[in-house]
Amino acid sequence: MACAACADSLDHCHGTLIVHRTDPAECTEEQCADLTAMRHPLVLDCADVPLGCRCADSAARPSRAS
């Protein structure tokens, strides 16, 4: 099965873009240099990553005033 975007020579990435709440976005493809959502077929919030994310965990905890 061929990728239609590859066949059409479209600028795209086959990785998954993970959007963090406090950190820059990252892609599961190491070679990906353009982290725009339009280039990725799948975009996930870091809270939806199966093992979780430290920035999603810290955003979910209420802050305490000293």
N, C-alpha and C positions, 0 to 999 in steps of 0.2 A: 504494500500500500504506500503510495507516494504522498508527500505533503503538498497540498494544493498551493500554499503560499510559496513553497520552494519552486514548484513548477512555474508559477507566475512571476518569479524573481522579486517577490515582495520582501521588504525589510521586516524581519520578524525573529522571534526567539522561540525555541521549543521548550524552554524551561518554565518553571512556575515562579512568578513574582510574589515575594512575601513582603507585605507592607507592615512596617513596625510603627508603633505609637510614639516611641521616643528615639529610635535609631533609624538610620537611613534604610531604605528598601534594599532587599537583596534578591538575587535570582539563584535558582538551583543549578543553573548552567554556569560553570566557572568562567567560560570565555565571554559571557554576556557583559557588554560595556554600556549599553543604553537601557536604563531601568525605567523606561516609560511603560505605563500599563497597556497602551495600544499595541505594543510589540509582543505581548505575552498572551497566549490563549487561556491561561489560568492565573488569576490574581487572588491571593488569599490574605486575609487579615492575620497577623501573627497569633492572635488568640485562637484561630481555627486550626493551627498546626497541631497534629496529634500529640506531640510531646510537650506542647505549650512553649511559651517564650517568657524570658525574664521581664521584658518590658510590659507584656500583657499582664503578667502576674503582679507587678508592682503598680500598674495602673488600676487594678481591681481592688487593691488594699486601700482602705481609707487612711488618709494621713492624720497623724495625731499632732495636736498643737502642744508645744512644750510649756 
